[in-house]
């Protein structure tokens, strides 16, 4: 449900912007507020599940998610929906962390757990595809508000079923929560993403943006220091100090940046420029979800036991960068074929391979005592990348759109807007491709052994 929500809201985003009169400089916060809260609190959510019992925290997470969804659906302005989305993300973090904790503790056998995690990953991929279609149907046939109200119905079903089917695993009183660390991490990530998104309206040279970037550096540095010196650390530094593991997590950030950046731009290109209705937009993005699922299921697993991690990660990230390249040639008169379809399929294949490869490398060789923290860290990295991608590429698009008429006096608003999209995709491709270089240099993990 927490993953499905992101896909649903991407399709509904243009309708939300129009309905609540959001400016282009803040529209991405409808998605970013959710993913940012999710990223910042995933580490804390895992500790809460261990301390108080995963079933209990799961139920609390579902209930809070439903309440925030109801408030978001009733939003009267942009501030209200962005705040509701942030609260949704916080409870979504608790929901996801509790689910993973239940799976890890219930399925203790490694082989059985691997199969269950495979089903869990496939469910997440299917959730993205279902979310696209559901978002299109609800937005087209009812209203964007029902994209949030639907969570209430799903949550009620989960609240009724959870106490009956989930084991009531006891909490562990010795687990320390680490609220201070969670506050530092969340505030640091929020300051970073705010600076990247706010630069579209304030400019990179503004005092507020410079202060926000400085605050991000200070807060995240304080978080790192706290992880080294406190017993309640959420992410032990030894987890990310390993060069292969640390750069694999960087790969997860790039993976999220590329994918979410593309989704944001394509959602507006399809609906605002090409005049696709919401449902048709959802169907147009389905090839990405299918390609990602096939890449994960058919390519990633056999390649992971044949290709060294550094080359598999590097190659798949380069494929992701290549997926953004066709969108550099978008025009106000572009059709779905061939550029958009080619981009979604290529990006989907790259994402489908890069995600599992980075995750496998990031979790390989982790001490049993660090498994929960490492798992939460990988999820947080993915969500942080998603937040950065939406904020940064929206800022680039808005800035390029605003500057275009100065040199093209006869250009219309649509032409300027599409120009902004193409510049954003160009920079997205450059950033993604550039990230592949240090990964190729620093990842030195060995190829996993083939299962006998």
NUKOLPA-915134 format. One record per residue (C-alpha): x, y, z; residue number from 1; residue in three letters. Coordinates in steps of 0.05 Angstrom, whole numbers, plus 5000, padded with zeros to 4 digits. Each point is the difference from the previous one (the first is absolute). Layout:
! residues N
+------+------+------+-----+--------+
|   xx |   yy |   zz | num | residu |
+------+------+------+-----+--------+
|    X |    Y |    Z | NUM |    ALA |
...
+------+------+------+-----+--------+
! end
This chain:
! residues 452
+------+------+------+-----+--------+
|   xx |   yy |   zz | num | residu |
+------+------+------+-----+--------+
| 5000 | 5000 | 5000 |   1 |    UNK |
| 5057 | 5048 | 5017 |   2 |    UNK |
| 5035 | 4986 | 4934 |   3 |    UNK |
| 4935 | 5000 | 4959 |   4 |    UNK |
| 4985 | 5070 | 5027 |   5 |    UNK |
| 5061 | 5031 | 4966 |   6 |    UNK |
| 4980 | 4974 | 4932 |   7 |    UNK |
| 4927 | 5021 | 5010 |   8 |    UNK |
| 5020 | 5071 | 5018 |   9 |    UNK |
| 5048 | 5008 | 4942 |  10 |    UNK |
| 4943 | 4991 | 4951 |  11 |    UNK |
| 4955 | 5046 | 5041 |  12 |    UNK |
| 5053 | 5055 | 5008 |  13 |    UNK |
| 4978 | 5046 | 4943 |  14 |    UNK |
| 4928 | 4997 | 5025 |  15 |    UNK |
| 5022 | 5015 | 5071 |  16 |    UNK |
| 5041 | 5060 | 4976 |  17 |    UNK |
| 4941 | 5027 | 4961 |  18 |    UNK |
| 4949 | 4986 | 5055 |  19 |    UNK |
| 5040 | 5033 | 5055 |  20 |    UNK |
| 5032 | 5053 | 4957 |  21 |    UNK |
| 5071 | 4979 | 5016 |  22 |    UNK |
| 5057 | 5038 | 4966 |  23 |    UNK |
| 5048 | 4961 | 4956 |  24 |    UNK |
| 5056 | 5013 | 5050 |  25 |    UNK |
| 4966 | 4960 | 5055 |  26 |    UNK |
| 4959 | 4948 | 4962 |  27 |    UNK |
| 5052 | 4945 | 5011 |  28 |    UNK |
| 4991 | 5006 | 5075 |  29 |    UNK |
| 4935 | 4961 | 4996 |  30 |    UNK |
| 5045 | 4940 | 4985 |  31 |    UNK |
| 5065 | 5022 | 5032 |  32 |    UNK |
| 4970 | 5015 | 5069 |  33 |    UNK |
| 4977 | 4927 | 5002 |  34 |    UNK |
| 5065 | 4968 | 4975 |  35 |    UNK |
| 5043 | 5045 | 5044 |  36 |    UNK |
| 4963 | 4983 | 5064 |  37 |    UNK |
| 5003 | 4927 | 4979 |  38 |    UNK |
| 5075 | 5004 | 4990 |  39 |    UNK |
| 5014 | 5037 | 5065 |  40 |    UNK |
| 4959 | 4954 | 5045 |  41 |    UNK |
| 5012 | 4930 | 4971 |  42 |    UNK |
| 5060 | 4990 | 5046 |  43 |    UNK |
| 4960 | 5021 | 5061 |  44 |    UNK |
| 4940 | 4958 | 4978 |  45 |    UNK |
| 5041 | 4936 | 5002 |  46 |    UNK |
| 5023 | 5015 | 5071 |  47 |    UNK |
| 4929 | 5014 | 5023 |  48 |    UNK |
| 4977 | 4934 | 4970 |  49 |    UNK |
| 5054 | 4963 | 5038 |  50 |    UNK |
| 4986 | 5036 | 5065 |  51 |    UNK |
| 4924 | 4996 | 5003 |  52 |    UNK |
| 4984 | 4941 | 4955 |  53 |    UNK |
| 4992 | 5001 | 4925 |  54 |    UNK |
| 4926 | 4984 | 4999 |  55 |    UNK |
| 4983 | 5056 | 5047 |  56 |    UNK |
| 5041 | 5051 | 4962 |  57 |    UNK |
| 4972 | 4975 | 4934 |  58 |    UNK |
| 4929 | 5013 | 5025 |  59 |    UNK |
| 5020 | 5069 | 5025 |  60 |    UNK |
| 5033 | 5015 | 4933 |  61 |    UNK |
| 4938 | 4979 | 4960 |  62 |    UNK |
| 4954 | 5040 | 5045 |  63 |    UNK |
| 5043 | 5063 | 4995 |  64 |    UNK |
| 5008 | 4991 | 4925 |  65 |    UNK |
| 4924 | 4997 | 4992 |  66 |    UNK |
| 4988 | 5062 | 5042 |  67 |    UNK |
| 5053 | 5040 | 4963 |  68 |    UNK |
| 4970 | 4977 | 4933 |  69 |    UNK |
| 4931 | 5023 | 5021 |  70 |    UNK |
| 5027 | 5068 | 5020 |  71 |    UNK |
| 5039 | 5005 | 4935 |  72 |    UNK |
| 4939 | 4983 | 4959 |  73 |    UNK |
| 4961 | 5056 | 5034 |  74 |    UNK |
| 5056 | 5051 | 4989 |  75 |    UNK |
| 4978 | 5071 | 4986 |  76 |    UNK |
| 5068 | 5027 | 4979 |  77 |    UNK |
| 5071 | 4981 | 4983 |  78 |    UNK |
| 5028 | 5006 | 5071 |  79 |    UNK |
| 4947 | 4952 | 5027 |  80 |    UNK |
| 5013 | 4945 | 4949 |  81 |    UNK |
| 5076 | 5006 | 5005 |  82 |    UNK |
| 4995 | 4995 | 5076 |  83 |    UNK |
| 4953 | 4940 | 4995 |  84 |    UNK |
| 5046 | 4966 | 4950 |  85 |    UNK |
| 5059 | 5009 | 5048 |  86 |    UNK |
| 4960 | 4967 | 5056 |  87 |    UNK |
| 4980 | 4945 | 4951 |  88 |    UNK |
| 5073 | 4988 | 4986 |  89 |    UNK |
| 5017 | 4996 | 5074 |  90 |    UNK |
| 4948 | 4946 | 5013 |  91 |    UNK |
| 5018 | 4967 | 4934 |  92 |    UNK |
| 5071 | 4992 | 5027 |  93 |    UNK |
| 4972 | 4966 | 5062 |  94 |    UNK |
| 4956 | 4956 | 4957 |  95 |    UNK |
| 5056 | 4977 | 4953 |  96 |    UNK |
| 5051 | 4990 | 5056 |  97 |    UNK |
| 4950 | 4958 | 5040 |  98 |    UNK |
| 4984 | 4957 | 4939 |  99 |    UNK |
| 5073 | 4985 | 4987 | 100 |    UNK |
| 5011 | 4985 | 5074 | 101 |    UNK |
| 4943 | 4951 | 5000 | 102 |    UNK |
| 5028 | 4965 | 4939 | 103 |    UNK |
| 5070 | 4995 | 5029 | 104 |    UNK |
| 4976 | 4973 | 5067 | 105 |    UNK |
| 4947 | 4952 | 4975 | 106 |    UNK |
| 5042 | 4970 | 4944 | 107 |    UNK |
| 5064 | 4984 | 5037 | 108 |    UNK |
| 5026 | 4949 | 4949 | 109 |    UNK |
| 5045 | 5036 | 4949 | 110 |    UNK |
| 4974 | 4963 | 4938 | 111 |    UNK |
| 4928 | 5009 | 5021 | 112 |    UNK |
| 5012 | 5073 | 5016 | 113 |    UNK |
| 5033 | 5011 | 4931 | 114 |    UNK |
| 4938 | 4973 | 4966 | 115 |    UNK |
| 4954 | 5043 | 5043 | 116 |    UNK |
| 5042 | 5062 | 4986 | 117 |    UNK |
| 4995 | 4984 | 4926 | 118 |    UNK |
| 4924 | 4998 | 5006 | 119 |    UNK |
| 5003 | 5065 | 5041 | 120 |    UNK |
| 5041 | 5034 | 4946 | 121 |    UNK |
| 4954 | 4975 | 4945 | 122 |    UNK |
| 4941 | 5026 | 5040 | 123 |    UNK |
| 5032 | 5069 | 5003 | 124 |    UNK |
| 5011 | 5000 | 4924 | 125 |    UNK |
| 4928 | 4977 | 4988 | 126 |    UNK |
| 4977 | 5054 | 5048 | 127 |    UNK |
| 5033 | 5053 | 4957 | 128 |    UNK |
| 4965 | 4975 | 4937 | 129 |    UNK |
| 4933 | 4994 | 5036 | 130 |    UNK |
| 5010 | 5069 | 5030 | 131 |    UNK |
| 5009 | 5031 | 4932 | 132 |    UNK |
| 4935 | 4971 | 4973 | 133 |    UNK |
| 4962 | 5013 | 5065 | 134 |    UNK |
| 5023 | 5073 | 5001 | 135 |    UNK |
| 4978 | 5008 | 4928 | 136 |    UNK |
| 4931 | 4970 | 5012 | 137 |    UNK |
| 4987 | 5039 | 5065 | 138 |    UNK |
| 5024 | 5067 | 4972 | 139 |    UNK |
| 4962 | 4992 | 4934 | 140 |    UNK |
| 4935 | 4972 | 5027 | 141 |    UNK |
| 4994 | 5031 | 5069 | 142 |    UNK |
| 5052 | 5051 | 5025 | 143 |    UNK |
| 5072 | 5004 | 5021 | 144 |    UNK |
| 4974 | 5001 | 5072 | 145 |    UNK |
| 4979 | 4927 | 4993 | 146 |    UNK |
| 5073 | 4982 | 4986 | 147 |    UNK |
| 5009 | 5015 | 5075 | 148 |    UNK |
| 4932 | 4978 | 5025 | 149 |    UNK |
| 5012 | 4930 | 4971 | 150 |    UNK |
| 5054 | 4990 | 5052 | 151 |    UNK |
| 4947 | 5005 | 5054 | 152 |    UNK |
| 4962 | 4941 | 4972 | 153 |    UNK |
| 5063 | 4958 | 4991 | 154 |    UNK |
| 5023 | 5018 | 5070 | 155 |    UNK |
| 4934 | 4979 | 5032 | 156 |    UNK |
| 5007 | 4932 | 4967 | 157 |    UNK |
| 5072 | 4994 | 5027 | 158 |    UNK |
| 4979 | 5022 | 5069 | 159 |    UNK |
| 4946 | 4946 | 5003 | 160 |    UNK |
| 5045 | 4945 | 4973 | 161 |    UNK |
| 5066 | 5014 | 5033 | 162 |    UNK |
| 4982 | 4978 | 5071 | 163 |    UNK |
| 4971 | 4936 | 4973 | 164 |    UNK |
| 5055 | 4977 | 4952 | 165 |    UNK |
| 5065 | 5031 | 5026 | 166 |    UNK |
| 5039 | 4970 | 5058 | 167 |    UNK |
| 5005 | 5042 | 5062 | 168 |    UNK |
| 5075 | 5001 | 5007 | 169 |    UNK |
| 5025 | 5029 | 5066 | 170 |    UNK |
| 5040 | 5064 | 5000 | 171 |    UNK |
| 5070 | 5005 | 5028 | 172 |    UNK |
| 5007 | 5050 | 5057 | 173 |    UNK |
| 5076 | 5003 | 4992 | 174 |    UNK |
| 4995 | 5031 | 4931 | 175 |    UNK |
| 5017 | 5074 | 5003 | 176 |    UNK |
| 4959 | 5047 | 4956 | 177 |    UNK |
| 5049 | 5055 | 4979 | 178 |    UNK |
| 4950 | 5057 | 4990 | 179 |    UNK |
| 5057 | 5051 | 4999 | 180 |    UNK |
| 5034 | 4965 | 4942 | 181 |    UNK |
| 4934 | 4996 | 4962 | 182 |    UNK |
| 4987 | 5074 | 5010 | 183 |    UNK |
| 5070 | 5018 | 4974 | 184 |    UNK |
| 4994 | 4954 | 4939 | 185 |    UNK |
| 4929 | 5023 | 4982 | 186 |    UNK |
| 5016 | 5074 | 5010 | 187 |    UNK |
| 5064 | 4995 | 4960 | 188 |    UNK |
| 4966 | 4965 | 4941 | 189 |    UNK |
| 4943 | 5050 | 5003 | 190 |    UNK |
| 5048 | 5059 | 4998 | 191 |    UNK |
| 5036 | 4970 | 4940 | 192 |    UNK |
| 4937 | 4986 | 4960 | 193 |    UNK |
| 4970 | 5067 | 5018 | 194 |    UNK |
| 5062 | 5035 | 4972 | 195 |    UNK |
| 4998 | 4959 | 4936 | 196 |    UNK |
| 4926 | 5014 | 4990 | 197 |    UNK |
| 4998 | 5072 | 5026 | 198 |    UNK |
| 5055 | 5022 | 4953 | 199 |    UNK |
| 4949 | 5002 | 4943 | 200 |    UNK |
| 4966 | 5061 | 5031 | 201 |    UNK |
| 5054 | 5030 | 5044 | 202 |    UNK |
| 5061 | 4988 | 4958 | 203 |    UNK |
| 5063 | 4962 | 5018 | 204 |    UNK |
| 5034 | 5063 | 5026 | 205 |    UNK |
| 4946 | 5019 | 5050 | 206 |    UNK |
| 5017 | 5002 | 5074 | 207 |    UNK |
| 4943 | 4952 | 5017 | 208 |    UNK |
| 5025 | 4946 | 4952 | 209 |    UNK |
| 5072 | 5009 | 5023 | 210 |    UNK |
| 4977 | 4995 | 5072 | 211 |    UNK |
| 4959 | 4938 | 4986 | 212 |    UNK |
| 5059 | 4966 | 4967 | 213 |    UNK |
| 5045 | 5019 | 5058 | 214 |    UNK |
| 4949 | 4973 | 5049 | 215 |    UNK |
| 4996 | 4935 | 4961 | 216 |    UNK |
| 5076 | 4991 | 5005 | 217 |    UNK |
| 5000 | 5016 | 5075 | 218 |    UNK |
| 4941 | 4956 | 5017 | 219 |    UNK |
| 5022 | 4940 | 4959 | 220 |    UNK |
| 5071 | 5006 | 5027 | 221 |    UNK |
| 4972 | 5001 | 5071 | 222 |    UNK |
| 4960 | 4938 | 4983 | 223 |    UNK |
| 5064 | 4965 | 4976 | 224 |    UNK |
| 5037 | 5020 | 5063 | 225 |    UNK |
| 4943 | 4975 | 5043 | 226 |    UNK |
| 5001 | 4932 | 4965 | 227 |    UNK |
| 5073 | 4993 | 5018 | 228 |    UNK |
| 4994 | 5019 | 5073 | 229 |    UNK |
| 4933 | 4977 | 5027 | 230 |    UNK |
| 4971 | 4933 | 5018 | 231 |    UNK |
| 4932 | 5017 | 4971 | 232 |    UNK |
| 5027 | 5009 | 4929 | 233 |    UNK |
| 4951 | 4988 | 4945 | 234 |    UNK |
| 5051 | 4987 | 4945 | 235 |    UNK |
| 5068 | 4976 | 5025 | 236 |    UNK |
| 5055 | 5033 | 4959 | 237 |    UNK |
| 5032 | 4932 | 4986 | 238 |    UNK |
| 4939 | 4985 | 4956 | 239 |    UNK |
| 5015 | 5056 | 4951 | 240 |    UNK |
| 5076 | 5005 | 5011 | 241 |    UNK |
| 5009 | 4937 | 4958 | 242 |    UNK |
| 5016 | 5028 | 4932 | 243 |    UNK |
| 4957 | 4951 | 4960 | 244 |    UNK |
| 4941 | 5007 | 5047 | 245 |    UNK |
| 5004 | 5076 | 5004 | 246 |    UNK |
| 5004 | 5010 | 4925 | 247 |    UNK |
| 4945 | 4949 | 4989 | 248 |    UNK |
| 4956 | 5044 | 5044 | 249 |    UNK |
| 5021 | 5059 | 4958 | 250 |    UNK |
| 4976 | 4959 | 4940 | 251 |    UNK |
| 4932 | 4993 | 5034 | 252 |    UNK |
| 4997 | 5076 | 5007 | 253 |    UNK |
| 5016 | 5009 | 4926 | 254 |    UNK |
| 4949 | 4947 | 4982 | 255 |    UNK |
| 4946 | 5038 | 5037 | 256 |    UNK |
| 5022 | 5067 | 4971 | 257 |    UNK |
| 4998 | 4976 | 4928 | 258 |    UNK |
| 4933 | 4964 | 5006 | 259 |    UNK |
| 4962 | 5053 | 5039 | 260 |    UNK |
| 5028 | 5056 | 4958 | 261 |    UNK |
| 4976 | 4966 | 4937 | 262 |    UNK |
| 4931 | 4986 | 5030 | 263 |    UNK |
| 4991 | 5072 | 5020 | 264 |    UNK |
| 5018 | 5028 | 4932 | 265 |    UNK |
| 4961 | 4948 | 4961 | 266 |    UNK |
| 4938 | 5009 | 5042 | 267 |    UNK |
| 4997 | 5073 | 4980 | 268 |    UNK |
| 5022 | 4989 | 4928 | 269 |    UNK |
| 4944 | 4948 | 4990 | 270 |    UNK |
| 4944 | 5037 | 5036 | 271 |    UNK |
| 5016 | 5074 | 4992 | 272 |    UNK |
| 5033 | 5000 | 4931 | 273 |    UNK |
| 4975 | 4939 | 4964 | 274 |    UNK |
| 4931 | 5006 | 5033 | 275 |    UNK |
| 4995 | 4928 | 5023 | 276 |    UNK |
| 4946 | 4989 | 5052 | 277 |    UNK |
| 5023 | 4970 | 5066 | 278 |    UNK |
| 4981 | 4928 | 4982 | 279 |    UNK |
| 5035 | 5003 | 4933 | 280 |    UNK |
| 5061 | 5029 | 5035 | 281 |    UNK |
| 5001 | 4942 | 5048 | 282 |    UNK |
| 4995 | 4949 | 4944 | 283 |    UNK |
| 5056 | 5037 | 4963 | 284 |    UNK |
| 5046 | 4990 | 5060 | 285 |    UNK |
| 4984 | 4927 | 5010 | 286 |    UNK |
| 5056 | 4977 | 4952 | 287 |    UNK |
| 5050 | 5028 | 5052 | 288 |    UNK |
| 4970 | 4957 | 5055 | 289 |    UNK |
| 4998 | 4938 | 4956 | 290 |    UNK |
| 5071 | 5011 | 4976 | 291 |    UNK |
| 5024 | 5010 | 5071 | 292 |    UNK |
| 4965 | 4936 | 5023 | 293 |    UNK |
| 5028 | 4960 | 4943 | 294 |    UNK |
| 5070 | 5029 | 5010 | 295 |    UNK |
| 4997 | 4982 | 5073 | 296 |    UNK |
| 4971 | 4930 | 4991 | 297 |    UNK |
| 5035 | 4977 | 4936 | 298 |    UNK |
| 5065 | 5039 | 4995 | 299 |    UNK |
| 5023 | 5022 | 5069 | 300 |    UNK |
| 5005 | 4933 | 5035 | 301 |    UNK |
| 5039 | 4962 | 4946 | 302 |    UNK |
| 5045 | 5059 | 4987 | 303 |    UNK |
| 5016 | 5009 | 5074 | 304 |    UNK |
| 5035 | 4932 | 5002 | 305 |    UNK |
| 5037 | 5010 | 4935 | 306 |    UNK |
| 5021 | 5073 | 4997 | 307 |    UNK |
| 5043 | 5034 | 5053 | 308 |    UNK |
| 4958 | 5050 | 5041 | 309 |    UNK |
| 5040 | 5061 | 4977 | 310 |    UNK |
| 4986 | 4986 | 4927 | 311 |    UNK |
| 4928 | 4979 | 5010 | 312 |    UNK |
| 4986 | 5063 | 5040 | 313 |    UNK |
| 5038 | 5045 | 4953 | 314 |    UNK |
| 4968 | 4970 | 4938 | 315 |    UNK |
| 4928 | 5003 | 5027 | 316 |    UNK |
| 5008 | 5072 | 5023 | 317 |    UNK |
| 5026 | 5019 | 4931 | 318 |    UNK |
| 4938 | 4967 | 4971 | 319 |    UNK |
| 4958 | 5043 | 5046 | 320 |    UNK |
| 5036 | 5062 | 4975 | 321 |    UNK |
| 4987 | 4976 | 4929 | 322 |    UNK |
| 4926 | 4995 | 5017 | 323 |    UNK |
| 4997 | 5075 | 5012 | 324 |    UNK |
| 5035 | 5017 | 4934 | 325 |    UNK |
| 4940 | 4992 | 4953 | 326 |    UNK |
| 4962 | 5052 | 5041 | 327 |    UNK |
| 5052 | 5052 | 4982 | 328 |    UNK |
| 4967 | 5003 | 4932 | 329 |    UNK |
| 4929 | 5013 | 5025 | 330 |    UNK |
| 4962 | 5056 | 4965 | 331 |    UNK |
| 4930 | 5029 | 5009 | 332 |    UNK |
| 4979 | 4956 | 4942 | 333 |    UNK |
| 5031 | 4935 | 5024 | 334 |    UNK |
| 4959 | 4937 | 4999 | 335 |    UNK |
| 5004 | 4940 | 5046 | 336 |    UNK |
| 5037 | 4960 | 4947 | 337 |    UNK |
| 5059 | 4993 | 4996 | 338 |    UNK |
| 5033 | 5045 | 5052 | 339 |    UNK |
| 4957 | 4990 | 5061 | 340 |    UNK |
| 4992 | 4925 | 4992 | 341 |    UNK |
| 5074 | 4991 | 4987 | 342 |    UNK |
| 5017 | 5041 | 5062 | 343 |    UNK |
| 4953 | 4963 | 5046 | 344 |    UNK |
| 5023 | 4931 | 4978 | 345 |    UNK |
| 5074 | 5017 | 5003 | 346 |    UNK |
| 4994 | 5034 | 5067 | 347 |    UNK |
| 4958 | 4942 | 5026 | 348 |    UNK |
| 5052 | 4948 | 4980 | 349 |    UNK |
| 5056 | 5040 | 5031 | 350 |    UNK |
| 4961 | 5010 | 5065 | 351 |    UNK |
| 4980 | 4927 | 5002 | 352 |    UNK |
| 5072 | 4978 | 4999 | 353 |    UNK |
| 5033 | 5057 | 5038 | 354 |    UNK |
| 4953 | 4996 | 5060 | 355 |    UNK |
| 5010 | 4926 | 5018 | 356 |    UNK |
| 5075 | 5004 | 4983 | 357 |    UNK |
| 5011 | 5060 | 5045 | 358 |    UNK |
| 4958 | 4970 | 5055 | 359 |    UNK |
| 5036 | 4933 | 4998 | 360 |    UNK |
| 5068 | 5034 | 5002 | 361 |    UNK |
| 4979 | 5047 | 5056 | 362 |    UNK |
| 4976 | 4942 | 5044 | 363 |    UNK |
| 5055 | 4950 | 4984 | 364 |    UNK |
| 5044 | 4982 | 5059 | 365 |    UNK |
| 4961 | 5041 | 5051 | 366 |    UNK |
| 5007 | 4977 | 5072 | 367 |    UNK |
| 4936 | 4968 | 5027 | 368 |    UNK |
| 4996 | 5055 | 5052 | 369 |    UNK |
| 5001 | 5052 | 4945 | 370 |    UNK |
| 4951 | 4967 | 4953 | 371 |    UNK |
| 4940 | 5041 | 5021 | 372 |    UNK |
| 5038 | 5066 | 4997 | 373 |    UNK |
| 5030 | 4983 | 4932 | 374 |    UNK |
| 4932 | 4981 | 4972 | 375 |    UNK |
| 4969 | 5064 | 5025 | 376 |    UNK |
| 5060 | 5039 | 4973 | 377 |    UNK |
| 4990 | 4973 | 4930 | 378 |    UNK |
| 4926 | 5018 | 5001 | 379 |    UNK |
| 5017 | 5070 | 5026 | 380 |    UNK |
| 5052 | 5009 | 4945 | 381 |    UNK |
| 4949 | 4982 | 4946 | 382 |    UNK |
| 4948 | 5049 | 5028 | 383 |    UNK |
| 5052 | 5055 | 5009 | 384 |    UNK |
| 5019 | 4992 | 4927 | 385 |    UNK |
| 4927 | 5005 | 4980 | 386 |    UNK |
| 4993 | 5064 | 5039 | 387 |    UNK |
| 5063 | 5030 | 4971 | 388 |    UNK |
| 4980 | 4980 | 4929 | 389 |    UNK |
| 4932 | 5033 | 5004 | 390 |    UNK |
| 5026 | 5063 | 5033 | 391 |    UNK |
| 5063 | 5011 | 4959 | 392 |    UNK |
| 4972 | 4983 | 4931 | 393 |    UNK |
| 4938 | 5042 | 5013 | 394 |    UNK |
| 5045 | 5059 | 5019 | 395 |    UNK |
| 5041 | 4991 | 4936 | 396 |    UNK |
| 4936 | 4995 | 4958 | 397 |    UNK |
| 4969 | 5062 | 5031 | 398 |    UNK |
| 5064 | 5041 | 4992 | 399 |    UNK |
| 5009 | 4980 | 4927 | 400 |    UNK |
| 4928 | 5015 | 4985 | 401 |    UNK |
| 5005 | 5070 | 5032 | 402 |    UNK |
| 5064 | 5018 | 4962 | 403 |    UNK |
| 4978 | 4974 | 4932 | 404 |    UNK |
| 4957 | 5059 | 4977 | 405 |    UNK |
| 5058 | 5049 | 5008 | 406 |    UNK |
| 5034 | 4971 | 4940 | 407 |    UNK |
| 4937 | 4978 | 4963 | 408 |    UNK |
| 4952 | 5058 | 5002 | 409 |    UNK |
| 4947 | 4967 | 4957 | 410 |    UNK |
| 5000 | 4934 | 5039 | 411 |    UNK |
| 4935 | 4981 | 5034 | 412 |    UNK |
| 4993 | 4974 | 5071 | 413 |    UNK |
| 4993 | 4928 | 4977 | 414 |    UNK |
| 5065 | 5004 | 4959 | 415 |    UNK |
| 5036 | 5030 | 5060 | 416 |    UNK |
| 4972 | 4947 | 5046 | 417 |    UNK |
| 5022 | 4942 | 4956 | 418 |    UNK |
| 5068 | 5032 | 4993 | 419 |    UNK |
| 5004 | 4999 | 5077 | 420 |    UNK |
| 4982 | 4926 | 4999 | 421 |    UNK |
| 5055 | 4983 | 4949 | 422 |    UNK |
| 5053 | 5039 | 5039 | 423 |    UNK |
| 4980 | 4963 | 5064 | 424 |    UNK |
| 5006 | 4933 | 4965 | 425 |    UNK |
| 5067 | 5019 | 4971 | 426 |    UNK |
| 5027 | 5016 | 5069 | 427 |    UNK |
| 4967 | 4938 | 5029 | 428 |    UNK |
| 5036 | 4957 | 4948 | 429 |    UNK |
| 5067 | 5036 | 5014 | 430 |    UNK |
| 4994 | 4993 | 5076 | 431 |    UNK |
| 4979 | 4926 | 4995 | 432 |    UNK |
| 5056 | 4982 | 4951 | 433 |    UNK |
| 5052 | 5039 | 5041 | 434 |    UNK |
| 4981 | 4960 | 5062 | 435 |    UNK |
| 5018 | 4936 | 4965 | 436 |    UNK |
| 5074 | 5019 | 4999 | 437 |    UNK |
| 5016 | 5000 | 5075 | 438 |    UNK |
| 4958 | 4937 | 5007 | 439 |    UNK |
| 5043 | 4966 | 4947 | 440 |    UNK |
| 5063 | 5023 | 5037 | 441 |    UNK |
| 4982 | 4987 | 5073 | 442 |    UNK |
| 4954 | 4939 | 5001 | 443 |    UNK |
| 5045 | 4939 | 5008 | 444 |    UNK |
| 4952 | 4947 | 5027 | 445 |    UNK |
| 5007 | 4931 | 4972 | 446 |    UNK |
| 4948 | 4966 | 4956 | 447 |    UNK |
| 4952 | 4960 | 5044 | 448 |    UNK |
| 5007 | 4924 | 4995 | 449 |    UNK |
| 4950 | 4964 | 4958 | 450 |    UNK |
| 4948 | 4961 | 5039 | 451 |    UNK |
| 5011 | 4926 | 4995 | 452 |    UNK |
+------+------+------+-----+--------+
! end
